[in-house]
Amino acid sequence: MAMVRKPVLKQPDRCAVPTRLLAIVLGVAGSCGAFAQGVVLTPSLQTQLTWTDNVDASSAKESDWIAEVSPGLALSRDSGRFSGTLNARLRNVMYASDASRNTSYVDLQGQGEIEAAENMLFVELAANISRNNLSSFSGRSGNDNLSVAATNETRTWSLGPRLEFRLGDNARGTVRYRSTWLSSGSSQVSDQRQGLLTAQLSDPAAGSLLGWGLDYSQNTSEYDDSTTRNVTQETARATLYMNVTPQFRMRAIGGHESNDYASAQREGGSIYGGGFDWNPTERTSISGTTEERIFGRGYNFSLKHRAQRSTWDLSYVRDISSSLQTLSGGIFQDPLFLAFYNDPAMIAALPDSAQREAFVRLLLGYPATGGTGEVVSNAHFLSKSLRGAFSLIGVRNSFSMSFMRTDRARLSSLTGLSAQDDFALSDTVKTSSVTLSFNHKLSGTSSLNTAVTRSRSQGASGTGLDTRRTTATVGVTTQLGARTNAGLAYRYQRSDGSSALSDFTENAVTASLGMTF
């Protein structure tokens, strides 16, 4: 597919190398305040008390009280040689009836960029630690913040340089290398490392009829597991642009790709296809690409529209992917999330960044906090993903609806997958969800928030894997002071599946109190 530049972010213990990387991220971020202005450092303390009538999320219901005390630190900087964000919380979760469940861990999302040489050499950093249910078929839903068992933890870290340069008056080039590590708290997923090298050179020539572009990428995945082999993908493309009008551009694509995902024998094939970019108005953009690939036909389509009080987003992608690729970077690497999160109307309706992040996450069907609820596996897979979201933002009311459907098919007969790996249970994993959310401002300091999510996870025909989940929440939040907020929420959750591990219902009530300093 045609390579797309990463959107600009406007706001927002087992692996030695990732641990050092975290120290680098924290050290660089923390040192910025000493030599430059513009750093915003916000310490916080979040507390909550939850009563649930099904602490195990099982058919044998058992109630319990769960207390949480989570000090946190948010750091952001958007000017100077360093820019980025870091949000970290030390979650301390305690159970009244069974102290053996008690746990403490760091929940962290961060990404940043260091300008090592002005307008030329940059260093990119990112980190993400979260705990979310790793199974699509059993246990709590992906947006359940009570999935705090150590076996649910995933940690991703990335670091790499980026070189930007010009050739002549109009041609621009980028060379980037990024190393990304993935580790988890479960034997279900091996420690993984991805080395991604990309090189781009293009002259779209927006002021003339024809332009051109060259792209190359090499993606190597290494596993810290004797039963899992290392794999590599290479792609090279040449693109010819035709600027029909200032608003409409067409492109023809040709190239070659190879990989050894399906077997130890490397497979290769030609790439050919085309696409277009159309911007009929300043608020509307439509882009589409289709290519014949080694796995069949690939697609990358997106539609974005912004009106004064509404936003529309639709995307469809069919391409090769992996857990390391989808998890690395966290929620702020998702262009669709950034589009809503940074939308001026959304910022005006929800000026509090944490509240706005949670609202947009629910809008897009993600967990309210933490990771992105993706399938976590050692296997590479062919992913077909259809996503859509709509929001209507008024002075006092905000309504949103989103839907998602993803079909993932394992590419290889990889041996050594854990028995808990979804791709060990089925060669294909299909997930779909619909989320409706509503926010109403009761006053200048209080708001009512509701959301309903209906989801389904299915395995291949004959596996019997089929789990349907319904989650509904309603809650009130209020500002008690300039730096203090409180909330009360009720949640209902129901899961119906093909096994006893998939069947349960839960009612939970949570009272929360948060402070920033």
C-alpha positions in Angstrom: 0.0 0.0 0.0 1.1 3.6 -0.4 3.0 4.7 2.7 1.4 7.4 4.8 3.2 9.8 7.1 2.5 9.5 10.8 0.0 12.2 11.9 1.4 14.9 14.2 0.3 14.5 17.8 -0.9 17.8 19.1 -1.7 16.9 22.7 -2.7 14.6 24.5 11.0 -5.4 34.0 11.6 -8.4 32.2 13.5 -7.1 29.2 16.8 -5.3 29.8 16.7 -3.2 26.6 13.1 -1.9 27.0 13.9 -1.0 30.6 16.9 1.1 29.5 14.7 2.7 26.8 12.1 3.7 29.5 14.9 5.3 31.5 15.9 7.2 28.3 12.4 8.4 27.7 11.9 9.5 31.3 15.4 11.0 31.5 15.1 13.0 28.3 11.5 14.1 29.0 12.4 15.1 32.6 15.5 17.0 31.6 13.6 19.3 29.2 12.3 21.5 32.0 15.9 22.3 32.9 17.0 23.7 29.5 13.8 24.9 27.7 10.5 26.5 28.3 7.1 25.0 27.4 7.2 21.8 29.5 3.9 21.1 31.3 4.3 18.7 34.2 1.1 17.5 36.0 1.3 15.2 39.0 -2.0 13.5 39.9 -3.7 11.1 42.3 -6.6 9.0 41.2 -8.6 6.9 43.7 -11.6 4.7 43.2 -13.7 2.1 45.0 -15.6 -0.5 43.1 -18.2 -3.1 44.2 -18.7 -6.0 41.7 -21.0 -9.0 42.0 -18.7 -11.1 39.8 -15.0 -10.5 40.6 -13.9 -13.5 38.6 -16.1 -12.7 35.5 -17.3 -16.4 35.6 -20.5 -18.3 35.8 -19.9 -18.8 39.5 -20.6 -15.3 40.7 -18.6 -14.0 43.7 -18.9 -10.4 44.9 -16.0 -8.2 46.2 -14.9 -4.7 47.0 -11.9 -3.4 45.0 -10.0 -0.3 46.0 -7.5 1.5 43.8 -5.0 4.3 44.5 -3.0 5.4 41.5 -0.5 8.3 41.6 0.3 9.6 38.2 2.5 11.9 36.2 1.6 13.6 32.9 4.3 15.4 30.9 4.0 17.3 27.6 6.0 19.6 25.5 5.2 20.8 22.0 8.1 23.2 21.1 11.8 23.3 21.0 14.2 20.4 20.2 12.1 17.9 22.2 8.3 17.4 21.8 6.1 14.7 23.0 3.9 13.4 25.8 4.3 10.9 28.7 1.4 9.7 30.8 2.2 7.3 33.5 0.2 5.9 36.5 1.2 3.5 39.2 -2.0 1.4 39.6 -2.3 -0.1 43.0 -5.3 -2.4 43.1 -6.5 -4.1 46.3 -9.2 -6.7 46.9 -11.1 -6.9 50.2 -11.8 -10.7 50.2 -8.7 -12.1 48.6 -5.4 -10.3 49.1 -3.6 -12.7 46.7 -5.3 -10.8 43.9 -3.7 -7.5 44.9 -1.4 -6.1 42.2 0.6 -3.0 41.4 1.9 -2.1 38.0 2.8 0.9 35.8 0.2 1.9 33.2 2.2 4.1 30.7 1.8 5.7 27.3 4.3 8.0 25.8 5.9 9.2 22.6 8.3 11.9 21.7 10.7 13.3 19.2 14.1 14.8 19.6 15.4 17.1 16.9 19.1 16.2 16.9 20.0 18.3 13.9 17.8 21.2 12.9 15.2 20.2 10.2 17.2 17.1 9.3 17.9 14.4 11.9 15.3 13.3 14.5 15.1 10.5 17.1 11.6 9.0 17.7 10.7 7.3 21.0 7.5 5.6 22.1 6.4 3.4 25.0 3.2 1.6 26.1 2.4 -0.6 29.1 -1.1 -1.8 29.7 -3.2 -4.7 31.0 -6.2 -5.8 28.9 -7.7 -9.2 28.3 -5.6 -11.0 25.7 -8.4 -13.4 24.6 -11.2 -12.5 22.1 -13.3 -15.5 23.3 -13.2 -15.6 27.1 -13.0 -13.3 30.1 -13.8 -9.7 30.4 -14.4 -7.4 27.4 -11.5 -5.4 26.0 -12.7 -2.1 27.5 -12.8 -3.5 31.1 -10.3 -1.8 33.4 -10.6 -4.7 35.9 -8.5 -6.9 33.7 -5.5 -6.2 35.9 -4.0 -9.7 36.2 -0.2 -9.8 35.5 -0.8 -12.3 32.7 -2.8 -9.6 30.8 0.2 -7.2 30.7 1.8 -6.2 27.4 4.8 -3.8 27.1 6.0 -2.2 23.9 8.9 0.2 23.4 10.4 1.7 20.3 13.4 3.9 19.4 14.9 5.0 16.2 16.4 7.8 14.0 14.7 9.6 11.1 16.6 11.6 8.5 14.7 14.1 6.3 16.3 15.8 3.3 15.6 17.6 0.0 16.8 17.0 -3.5 16.4 20.0 -5.7 13.6 22.4 -5.3 10.7 20.0 -4.7 11.8 16.4 -4.1 11.8 15.3 -0.4 13.2 12.2 1.1 12.9 10.4 4.4 15.0 7.5 5.8 13.8 5.9 9.0 14.8 3.0 11.2 12.8 2.0 14.2 13.4 -0.9 16.6 10.3 -2.0 18.6 10.2 -4.5 21.4 7.1 -6.4 22.7 7.0 -8.4 25.9 4.1 -9.6 28.0 3.3 -11.0 31.4 2.1 -14.3 29.9 3.8 -17.3 28.2 1.1 -16.9 25.6 3.3 -14.3 23.8 7.0 -14.6 23.2 9.3 -11.6 23.6 9.5 -10.0 20.1 11.6 -7.4 18.4 10.8 -5.7 15.1 13.4 -3.8 13.0 11.7 -1.6 10.4 13.7 0.3 7.8 11.9 2.6 5.5 13.1 4.9 2.8 11.0 7.4 0.7 11.8 9.9 -2.0 9.0 11.8 -3.8 8.1 14.8 -5.8 4.3 14.9 -6.1 4.6 18.1 -8.1 1.3 19.6 -6.9 1.8 22.6 -9.2 2.3 20.5 -12.4 0.6 17.6 -14.1 2.9 14.7 -13.2 4.9 13.7 -10.1 6.7 10.6 -8.8 7.6 8.7 -5.7 9.8 5.8 -4.6 9.3 3.7 -1.4 11.3 0.8 0.1 10.7 -1.0 3.4 12.3 -4.0 5.2 10.5 -5.4 8.2 12.3 -8.1 10.3 10.6 -9.8 13.3 12.7 -11.7 15.8 11.3 -13.9 18.5 12.9 -14.9 21.9 11.5 -18.4 21.5 13.3 -21.5 20.1 10.0 -22.8 18.6 9.3 -19.6 16.6 11.4 -18.7 13.6 12.4 -15.1 12.6 10.7 -13.7 9.5 11.3 -10.8 7.1 9.2 -8.8 4.7 10.5 -6.5 1.9 8.6 -4.2 -0.3 9.6 -1.7 -3.0 7.3 0.6 -4.9 7.4 3.3 -7.6 4.4 5.7 -7.9 3.5 8.0 -10.7 1.2 10.9 -9.7 -1.2 12.7 -12.0 -2.5 16.0 -10.6 -5.8 16.3 -12.5 -7.0 19.3 -10.5 -5.6 21.0 -7.4 -8.2 19.0 -5.4 -7.9 15.6 -7.2 -4.9 13.5 -7.8 -4.5 10.0 -9.3 -1.6 7.6 -8.9 -0.4 4.4 -10.6 1.8 2.0 -8.5 4.2 -0.8 -9.5 6.7 -2.7 -7.4 7.8 -6.0 -5.9 7.5 -7.7 -2.5 8.7 -10.8 -0.7 8.3 -12.5 2.7 8.7 -15.8 4.4 5.6 -15.6 6.6 3.8 -18.6 5.2 6.8 -20.9 5.2 10.5 -21.1 5.6 10.8 -20.8 1.8 10.8 -17.1 0.8 7.9 -16.1 -1.6 7.9 -13.1 -3.8 5.6 -11.4 -6.3 4.9 -8.2 -8.2 2.8 -5.3 -6.9 0.7 -3.3 -9.2 -2.3 -1.0 -8.6 -3.5 2.5 -8.3 -5.3 5.0 -6.2 -6.5 8.6 -5.8 -6.7 11.5 -3.3 -9.6 13.9 -3.5 -10.2 16.9 -1.3 -13.4 18.5 -2.5 -13.5 20.9 0.4 -11.2 22.0 3.2 -13.2 19.8 5.5 -13.5 16.7 3.4 -10.8 14.3 2.3 -11.3 10.9 0.5 -8.4 8.6 -0.3 -8.3 5.1 -1.8 -5.6 2.7 -2.9 -5.9 -0.8 -4.3 -3.0 -3.1 -5.2 -2.5 -6.7 -6.4 -0.2 -8.2 -3.7 1.4 -11.5 -2.9 -1.6 -12.4 -0.7 -4.2 -11.2 -3.2 -5.8 -7.8 -3.5 -4.9 -5.2 -0.8 -7.0 -2.1 0.0 -6.5 1.2 1.9 -9.5 3.5 1.8 -10.4 6.4 4.0 -13.1 9.1 4.2 -13.0 12.0 6.6 -15.5 14.9 6.9 -15.7 17.7 9.4 -18.7 19.9 9.7 -19.3 22.6 12.3 -21.0 20.3 14.7 -20.2 16.8 13.4 -17.4 14.5 12.3 -17.5 11.5 10.0 -14.7 8.9 9.5 -14.7 5.7 7.5 -11.8 3.4 6.7 -11.2 0.0 5.2 -7.8 -1.7 5.1 -6.7 -5.1 3.9 -3.0 -5.8 4.5 -0.5 -8.0 6.4 -0.1 -7.2 10.1 1.1 -8.5 13.5 0.5 -7.9 17.2 3.8 -6.0 17.5 2.7 -3.7 14.6 -0.8 -3.0 16.0 0.3 -2.6 19.7 3.4 -0.5 19.3 2.9 3.2 20.1 -0.5 2.9 21.8 -3.6 4.8 21.1 -1.9 8.1 20.0 -0.5 6.3 16.9 -4.1 5.8 15.5 -4.8 8.5 12.9 -8.6 8.0 13.4 -8.2 8.6 17.2 -6.0 11.7 16.6 -8.6 13.2 14.2 -11.3 13.1 16.8 -9.1 13.9 19.8 -7.7 17.0 18.1 -11.0 18.2 16.5 -11.7 21.8 17.7 -15.3 21.0 18.3 -14.4 18.0 20.5 -11.9 20.1 22.4 -14.5 22.7 23.1 -17.1 20.2 24.2 -14.6 18.2 26.4 -11.7 20.5 27.3 -10.3 18.1 30.0 -7.8 15.9 28.0 -8.4 12.7 30.1 -12.1 12.9 29.8 -11.8 13.6 26.0 -9.4 10.7 25.5 -11.8 8.3 27.3 -14.8 9.6 25.3 -13.0 9.2 21.9 -11.7 5.8 22.9 -15.2 4.6 23.6 -16.4 6.3 20.4 -13.9 4.1 18.4 -14.6 1.0 20.4 -11.4 1.0 22.3 -10.9 0.5 26.1 -11.5 3.7 28.0 -7.9 3.5 29.3 -4.8 1.4 28.6 -4.2 -0.5 25.4 -6.3 -0.9 22.3 -7.7 -4.3 22.8 -6.0 -5.9 19.8 -5.4 -9.6 19.3 -2.1 -10.6 20.8 -0.2 -13.4 19.1 3.2 -14.6 17.8 1.7 -15.2 14.4 1.5 -12.7 11.5 -1.9 -12.5 9.9 -3.8 -11.0 7.0 -6.1 -8.4 8.4 -9.3 -7.0 6.8 -10.5 -4.1 9.0 -13.6 -1.9 8.4 -14.0 1.0 10.9 -16.5 3.9 11.0 -17.3 6.6 13.5 -19.7 9.5 13.6 -20.0 12.2 16.3 -22.5 15.0 16.8 -21.2 17.8 19.1 -23.6 20.4 20.5 -23.2 23.1 23.2 -24.3 20.7 26.0 -24.7 17.3 24.3 -22.3 15.1 22.4 -23.4 11.9 20.7 -21.2 9.4 18.9 -21.6 6.1 17.2 -18.9 3.8 15.9 -18.6 0.4 14.4 -15.7 -2.0 13.7 -15.3 -5.3 11.9 -12.0 -7.1 11.6 -11.2 -10.4 10.0 -7.8 -11.8 10.8 -6.4 -14.9 9.1 -3.2 -16.5 10.2 -0.6 -16.5 7.4 1.5 -19.5 8.4 1.4 -23.0 10.0 3.6 -21.6 12.8 4.4 -24.2 15.4 4.9 -23.6 19.1 1.9 -21.2 19.6 0.6 -21.2 23.2 -2.6 -23.1 23.8 -4.1 -19.8 25.0 -3.2 -18.0 21.7 -6.4 -17.2 19.8 -4.6 -18.4 16.6 -3.8 -21.7 18.2 -7.6 -22.1 18.7 -8.6 -21.0 15.2 -6.8 -20.0 11.9 -9.2 -17.0 11.7 -10.4 -14.6 14.3 -13.3 -12.3 13.4 -14.3 -9.5 15.8 -17.1 -6.9 15.4 -18.5 -4.2 17.7 -20.9 -1.3 17.7 -20.6 1.5 20.3 -23.1 4.3 21.1 -22.0 7.0 23.6 -23.6 10.1 24.9 -22.3 13.0 27.0 -24.6 15.7 28.5 -23.4 18.7 30.4 -25.6 19.0 33.5 -23.9 22.2 34.5 -20.7 24.1 34.0 -18.9 21.6 36.2 -20.9 18.3 35.9 -21.7 15.9 33.1 -23.6 12.7 32.5 -21.9 10.0 30.5 -23.4 6.9 29.0 -22.2 4.2 26.6 -23.4 0.9 25.2 -21.2 -1.6 23.3 -22.3 -4.7 21.6 -19.5 -7.0 20.3 -19.0 -10.5 18.9 -15.9 -12.7 18.4 -15.9 -15.7 16.1 -13.5 -18.4 15.1 -13.3 -20.4 11.9 -16.3 -22.6 10.9 -16.2 -25.8 12.9 -14.3 -24.5 15.9 -17.4 -23.6 17.8 -15.8 -20.3 19.0 -18.5 -17.6 19.2 -18.7 -15.1 22.0 -21.2 -12.2 22.2 -20.7 -9.4 24.8 -22.8 -6.5 25.9 -21.5 -3.7 28.1 -23.5 -0.7 29.3 -22.3 2.2 31.5 -23.9 5.3 33.0 -22.2 7.7 35.2 -21.9 11.3 36.5 -18.7 13.3 36.8 -18.3 16.6 38.5 -15.6 19.2 39.3 -15.3 19.7 43.1 -12.6 22.3 42.6 -10.1 23.7 40.1 -8.0 20.5 40.6 -10.4 18.0 42.0 -13.0 15.8 40.3 -15.3 13.1 41.4 -17.5 10.5 39.7 -20.1 7.7 40.3 -20.7 5.1 37.6 -22.7 1.9 37.1 -21.7 -0.8 34.6 -23.5 -3.9 33.4 -21.7 -6.6 31.5 -22.9 -9.8 29.9 -21.0 -12.4 27.9 -22.5 -15.4 26.1 -20.1 -17.9 24.5 -19.5 -21.4 23.4 -17.8 -22.5 26.6 -18.4 -22.0 30.4 -15.4 -19.7 30.5 -17.3 -17.3 28.2 -20.6 -17.1 30.1 -21.1 -14.6 32.8 -22.9 -11.4 33.9 -21.7 -8.6 36.1 -23.0 -5.5 37.8 -20.5 -3.0 39.1 -20.6 0.4 40.8 -17.6 2.6 41.0 -17.0 5.8 43.0 -13.9 7.8 42.0 -12.0 10.8 43.3 -9.2 12.4 41.4 -6.8 15.3 42.0 -4.1 17.1 40.0 -1.3 19.1 41.6 
